[in-house]
Amino acid sequence: MLLLLACFPELTPPDGLTDNPNVDYDGDGYTVNEGDCDDADAERYPGNCDTGVEGDTDTDTDSDTDSDADSDSDTDTDVAIAPEYLYFAELHLNAIYRSDLSTGATKVVVGGLGDPVGVAVDRKNGWVYWADGSAISRATLEGGATETVATDLGTAREVAVDATLERVCWTTTTSVQCKNFEGESVMDHTSVGLPVGIALDPVNRHVWWSEYTSGKIVRANLDGTGVTDVYTGLTQLSGIDLDIENERIFWTQNSTRLAVAPLAGGEIVDIVTTGLEGNAGIAWDGTHSWLYYSNNGQNQIKRVRLDGSDPETFVSTAEVAGLNEPRHVTLDGYVP
């Protein structure tokens, strides 16, 4: 740039004449038509318009680029992703479905199954898992590349997955089991209370489950130690879901109620106590403040606000012809 300044001395336009955009008046080597940001100041030229000090703008640009790169990396690994779809298992239609949270449009993700009851989504790695008969299986979120995760389980009930913990866990009629993403068994807890709903807490590193016949909601460490009955004396428990940010757990009790309570134990608050029939699955959408639940006795999936207001039918036979028994539900959001 010093060479350019030496070759192009500063010029002054003649009085009474209009500046010529093709003339370099300040001698910085650039005309207005060549992008000069101030043709009366030789210290300001393309690439150095803001500071007047060569290199400052480039340094800032590099910093911004690095920041953008870090932001993109965070999106891939460390930033929560808001849910876009509700996934659900339909027992009698033998399929896993998903519904767009914005439009309600519903499609089959995986069909031709046996008796799917549980469903879970790993948005980060692009998998949907389900419990079907005696097996846990998975497929890509669009329904391709089906794989078997576990077999010979007796009767698989519900499934949960967490990308942060790199765990997939499930309930059977007699146990709670987990594998890591390498396929190694990391937990096998025997229970006589008929485990059903299951959820994972990546922050406190716990696995939670509900027991239908014992009426308990139970918490344990990821390896199955430290088993604790957090809530007892309940009836016909089914699905559960966690709101880690606000430290609370949601659950369903068949045809009785939807409830919420603190993870640490404490007061149970009813959300819905009427109009329930065969409610099995439950999923909390904290981004949009909706609580979704299946009402399979009425062939519906419904949603409601946390205080029980604004009840809506979200999926019915209008969206899925022949909808008969939607069971467990889940959302595809990702919380690191």
C-alpha positions in Angstrom: 0.0 0.0 0.0 3.0 2.4 0.7 4.1 1.7 -2.9 0.7 2.6 -4.2 0.7 5.9 -2.2 4.0 6.8 -3.7 2.9 6.1 -7.2 -0.4 8.0 -6.9 0.0 11.3 -5.1 -3.1 13.0 -3.7 -5.0 15.0 -6.2 -7.4 17.9 -5.7 -10.3 18.3 -8.1 -10.4 21.7 -10.0 -12.8 24.2 -8.5 -16.3 24.1 -10.0 -15.9 20.6 -11.5 -17.7 17.4 -10.3 -15.5 14.8 -8.8 -14.6 12.1 -11.3 -15.3 8.6 -9.8 -12.5 7.2 -12.0 -9.8 9.5 -10.5 -7.9 8.5 -7.3 -8.0 11.9 -5.5 -6.4 10.8 -2.2 -3.7 8.8 -3.8 -4.4 5.5 -1.9 -4.6 3.5 -5.1 -8.4 3.2 -5.3 -11.0 5.3 -7.1 -14.6 5.5 -6.0 -15.5 3.1 -8.8 -12.9 0.7 -7.5 -14.6 0.7 -4.0 -12.7 3.5 -2.2 -14.8 4.3 0.9 -13.4 7.8 1.3 -11.6 9.3 -1.6 -10.6 12.3 0.5 -8.7 10.2 3.1 -5.7 8.2 2.0 -5.8 6.2 5.2 -9.2 4.7 4.4 -9.5 2.3 1.5 -11.2 -1.1 0.7 -10.4 -3.5 3.5 -9.5 -0.6 5.9 -12.6 1.5 5.9 -13.4 1.4 9.6 -10.3 2.0 11.6 -7.8 3.7 9.3 -5.1 1.3 10.7 -4.1 -1.4 8.3 -4.7 -4.9 9.6 -7.3 -4.1 12.3 -10.2 -4.9 10.1 -8.7 -8.1 8.9 -8.0 -9.1 12.5 -11.6 -8.4 13.5 -12.8 -10.4 10.5 -10.7 -13.4 11.5 -12.1 -13.2 15.0 -15.7 -13.1 13.7 -15.0 -16.0 11.5 -13.6 -18.0 14.4 -16.7 -17.1 16.5 -19.0 -18.2 13.7 -17.1 -21.5 13.4 -17.4 -22.0 17.1 -21.1 -21.3 16.9 -21.6 -23.8 14.2 -19.7 -26.4 16.2 -21.9 -25.7 19.3 -25.0 -26.2 17.2 -23.7 -29.7 16.4 -22.6 -30.7 19.9 -23.6 -28.5 22.8 -26.7 -26.4 21.9 -30.3 -27.5 22.7 -32.4 -28.2 19.6 -36.1 -27.3 19.9 -38.5 -30.2 19.0 -40.1 -30.2 15.6 -42.0 -33.5 15.6 -44.0 -35.7 17.9 -43.3 -39.4 17.4 -45.7 -42.1 18.6 -46.2 -45.8 18.5 -49.5 -47.1 17.1 -50.2 -50.6 18.4 -52.9 -51.7 16.1 -51.6 -50.0 13.0 -48.2 -51.7 13.7 -46.2 -48.6 13.0 -44.2 -45.6 14.3 -45.6 -42.3 13.2 -44.5 -38.7 13.5 -46.5 -35.5 13.5 -45.3 -32.0 12.6 -45.7 -29.8 15.7 -46.5 -26.8 13.6 -48.9 -28.2 11.1 -50.1 -31.5 12.6 -49.2 -33.3 9.3 -48.6 -36.9 10.2 -46.8 -39.7 8.4 -45.6 -43.2 8.9 -41.9 -43.5 9.7 -41.6 -47.2 10.2 -44.4 -49.6 9.2 -45.0 -53.4 9.2 -44.1 -53.9 12.8 -45.5 -56.3 15.3 -46.9 -54.6 18.4 -45.0 -51.4 18.9 -45.7 -49.7 22.2 -42.6 -47.6 23.2 -40.7 -45.0 21.2 -37.7 -42.7 21.7 -35.7 -40.3 19.5 -32.0 -39.5 19.4 -32.1 -36.3 17.3 -28.4 -35.7 17.6 -27.4 -39.0 16.0 -30.5 -39.4 13.8 -32.2 -42.4 15.2 -35.7 -43.4 16.3 -36.0 -46.3 18.7 -39.0 -48.5 19.5 -40.1 -51.4 21.7 -41.9 -54.1 19.8 -42.7 -57.5 21.3 -39.5 -59.0 22.7 -37.1 -56.6 21.0 -35.7 -53.0 20.9 -35.0 -51.8 17.4 -34.0 -48.5 15.7 -34.1 -46.8 12.3 -33.0 -43.5 10.8 -35.4 -40.6 11.5 -36.8 -41.0 8.0 -37.4 -44.7 8.5 -34.5 -46.4 6.7 -31.6 -48.7 7.8 -33.5 -50.6 10.5 -31.2 -52.3 13.2 -31.9 -54.5 16.2 -30.6 -53.2 19.5 -31.7 -56.0 21.9 -33.7 -59.2 21.6 -35.1 -62.0 23.7 -36.5 -59.5 26.3 -39.7 -61.2 27.0 -42.1 -58.3 26.7 -40.5 -54.9 26.0 -42.6 -52.0 27.3 -41.0 -48.6 26.8 -37.7 -47.2 25.7 -35.6 -44.1 26.3 -32.4 -42.8 24.7 -30.0 -40.0 25.6 -27.2 -38.8 23.3 -25.3 -37.0 26.1 -25.2 -40.2 28.3 -24.8 -42.4 25.2 -27.3 -44.8 26.7 -30.4 -46.5 25.5 -32.6 -48.0 28.2 -35.9 -49.9 28.3 -38.4 -51.6 30.5 -39.7 -55.1 30.3 -42.4 -56.7 32.5 -39.7 -57.8 34.9 -36.7 -55.5 34.5 -35.0 -52.2 33.6 -32.1 -52.6 31.3 -29.6 -50.3 29.6 -26.9 -50.5 27.0 -24.3 -47.9 26.0 -23.9 -46.9 22.3 -21.2 -49.5 21.9 -23.8 -52.2 22.6 -22.5 -53.2 26.0 -24.9 -53.9 28.8 -24.5 -51.4 31.6 -27.6 -52.0 33.7 -29.9 -54.9 34.4 -32.2 -54.3 37.3 -34.9 -56.8 38.2 -38.2 -55.5 39.4 -41.5 -57.3 40.4 -43.5 -54.1 40.1 -44.1 -54.2 36.3 -41.9 -51.4 35.0 -43.5 -49.4 32.2 -42.4 -45.7 31.6 -38.7 -44.8 31.5 -36.7 -41.6 31.2 -33.1 -40.5 31.4 -31.6 -37.5 33.3 -28.3 -36.5 31.7 -27.6 -33.8 34.2 -27.9 -35.8 37.4 -27.0 -39.0 35.6 -30.1 -41.0 36.7 -32.5 -43.4 35.1 -36.2 -43.1 36.1 -39.0 -45.5 35.7 -42.6 -46.1 36.7 -44.1 -49.4 38.0 -47.7 -50.2 37.1 -48.6 -52.7 39.8 -46.4 -51.4 42.7 -47.6 -47.8 42.1 -44.0 -46.4 42.4 -41.9 -44.0 40.6 -38.3 -45.0 41.0 -34.9 -43.5 40.4 -31.4 -45.1 40.2 -27.9 -44.4 39.1 -26.9 -45.3 35.6 -25.4 -48.5 36.7 -28.5 -49.6 38.6 -27.2 -48.8 42.1 -28.8 -46.4 44.5 -32.4 -47.5 43.7 -34.8 -45.1 45.4 -38.6 -45.0 45.5 -39.3 -41.3 45.0 -43.1 -41.5 44.8 -45.2 -44.4 46.1 -48.9 -45.2 46.7 -49.9 -44.4 43.1 -52.1 -46.5 40.9 -51.8 -47.9 37.3 -48.7 -45.8 36.4 -47.7 -45.7 32.8 -45.6 -43.1 30.9 -43.2 -40.6 32.4 -41.2 -37.6 31.1 -38.7 -35.3 32.7 -38.3 -31.5 32.6 -34.7 -31.3 33.7 -34.4 -27.5 33.5 -37.2 -27.1 36.0 -36.4 -30.2 38.0 -39.8 -32.0 37.7 -41.3 -35.2 36.4 -44.6 -35.8 34.6 -46.5 -39.0 34.6 -49.8 -40.6 33.5 -52.0 -42.9 35.6 -54.3 -45.0 33.4 -57.7 -43.2 32.9 -57.1 -41.3 36.2 -54.8 -38.3 35.8 -51.8 -36.6 34.4 -49.6 -35.2 37.2 -46.4 -33.3 37.8 -44.1 -33.2 40.8 -40.5 -32.3 41.8 -37.7 -34.6 41.0 -36.5 -34.4 44.5 -39.9 -35.5 45.9 -42.7 -33.3 47.2 -46.1 -32.1 46.3 -47.9 -33.8 43.4 -50.0 -31.5 41.3 -52.8 -32.7 39.0 -52.8 -31.3 35.5 -55.7 -33.3 34.0 -58.2 -35.6 35.8 -61.2 -35.8 33.5 -61.8 -37.1 30.0 -59.0 -39.6 30.2 -59.3 -43.1 28.8 -56.3 -45.4 28.5 -53.7 -42.6 28.7 -50.3 -44.2 28.3 -47.7 -41.9 26.9 -46.7 -38.4 28.0 -44.2 -35.9 26.6 -43.4 -32.3 27.7 -42.5 -29.7 25.2 -40.9 -26.9 27.2 -40.1 -24.8 24.2 -43.8 -24.3 23.3 -45.3 -25.1 26.7 -47.4 -28.0 25.7 -47.9 -31.3 27.4 -48.7 -34.1 25.0 -50.4 -37.4 26.0 -52.0 -40.4 24.3 -55.7 -41.1 25.0 -55.8 -44.4 23.3 -59.3 -45.3 24.5 -60.5 -42.4 22.4 -58.1 -43.0 19.6 -56.4 -39.6 20.1 -53.2 -37.8 21.0 -54.0 -34.6 22.9 -52.1 -31.7 24.3 -52.7 -29.3 27.2 -51.0 -26.4 29.0 -49.3 -27.1 32.2 -52.2 -25.6 34.2 -54.7 -27.8 32.3 -55.9 -25.1 30.1 -56.4 -25.0 26.3 -56.9 -28.7 25.8 -56.7 -29.8 22.1 -56.9 -32.9 20.1 -53.6 -33.0 18.2 -53.8 -36.3 16.3 -57.0 -38.3 15.6 -58.6 -40.4 12.9 -58.7 -37.2 10.8 -54.9 -37.2 10.5 -54.4 -41.0 10.7 -57.1 -43.2 9.1 -57.8 -46.2 11.4 -56.0 -44.7 14.4 -56.9 -47.2 17.1 -54.5 -47.3 20.0 -51.7 -44.7 20.0 -49.4 -45.7 22.9 -46.3 -44.0 24.0 -45.2 -40.6 22.7 -42.0 -38.6 22.5 -40.5 -35.4 21.1 -37.4 -35.0 18.9 -35.8 -32.1 20.8 -32.2 -32.4 21.9 -31.0 -31.3 25.3 -27.2 -31.5 25.8 
